[in-house]
Structures are given as C-alpha cells and as structure tokens.
Amino acid sequence: MYCTHQNFLIRLILIKTGNFKERDIKLKRGLTHWLSPHQWLRIKIGNKWIDVDAWGRSYGVPFGKNAHGFNSSFNRKYMKKI
C-alpha cells in the first residue's frame, strides 16, 4: 500500500480512538531515493513529537525516523548480496 494510504488509515484510527486530536498529527513530506515523493506522520505523544513512517518501517526504518535518501534497509539488503 502506498505511504499516502497508510498515513490516511493510521490518522483515521488514531483520531477515532479518542486519544488523539487533529492537532496532534502532522503530515510531513520528503523524498526517498532522492527522486520519489514520500510522506509520513509526525505524532505528538505526551510532550514529544515522534515520526511514524509505516511504509518506511517495512523497509527497516524504525519508528521515530523517516525514510529519506537511501536510508532504508531495501538498499542495504541488496548491497550486502553484491
């Protein structure tokens, strides 16, 4: 599923729980592999903002970070095989 769809669903679920408000979730945008548009969520938990990138998570990017440049394990997995 595309990052945009994943973010829509995560945002919807978080707000419907009643534990988060619209103001607690920010949509962020950037580039992966320096040419592909990408988006993730920045979620306020307590007094701290955390990046949540569900699409990036499937490529080894931990929560608290976001996929950008060539930092996903997709690139690392294939480079190890070479």
N, C-alpha and C positions, 0 to 999 in steps of 0.2 A: 504494500500500500504506500502511496506517496506520502511524503512528510506533511503536506498540507492537510490531507485527510486524517492522518494520525493525530495531528495537533487539534483539529476540529473536534474529534471524538474525545480526546483527553480533556480539552477545555470544557466540553459539554458535561462529561462525567463529573469533573471536579466541582463545577458550579451546581449541578443537580444534587450533590451530596449535602449542600448547605454549609460546608466548611470553608468554601472559597467564594469570593465575590469577583466580579469582572475586574475590579481594580487590582486584584491580587495576581492576575495573569497577564503577561505582556507577550506579544508576538514579536519575535526577532527574526531578522533575515540576514543572509550572508551567502557565500559561495563555497561549494565543495569542489575539489579538484580544480580550483581557480577558474571554472567556467560554468559550473552547474548551479543554478539558483537553489537555495535551501532555506528552510525556516525551522525554527524550534521555539519552545516556550520558555519564558523566564517566570518562575512561580515564586511568590512570596510565602515563605514558611516561617512563621514566627516573625522575627525582625530581619531575616536573611533572604536574599533573592538567590534562587537555585536555577541553573539551566537544566531543562528537561528536554532531551532530544531522543525521542523514541526511535526514529529512523536511524540515527547515528548509533544508538545502543545496539542495534542488530549487527553493526559493523565494528563493535568493540569500543565505542566511545562511551565512557562511564557517565552516569548521571552527575550533574554538576559541571559538565563540559559540553561543548557542541562540536559537531563535525564541521571542519573548515580546512581549506587547503588540502593536504594529503594526510591528515592525521588519523584516518580510520584504519582498522586492522585489515580491511579489504586489501589495501595496498601492501601492508606488512606481510600478510599471509602469502601472497604471490611472490613477493620479493625473496622470501625465505626459500622457496622452491627453486629459484634460479641459481 
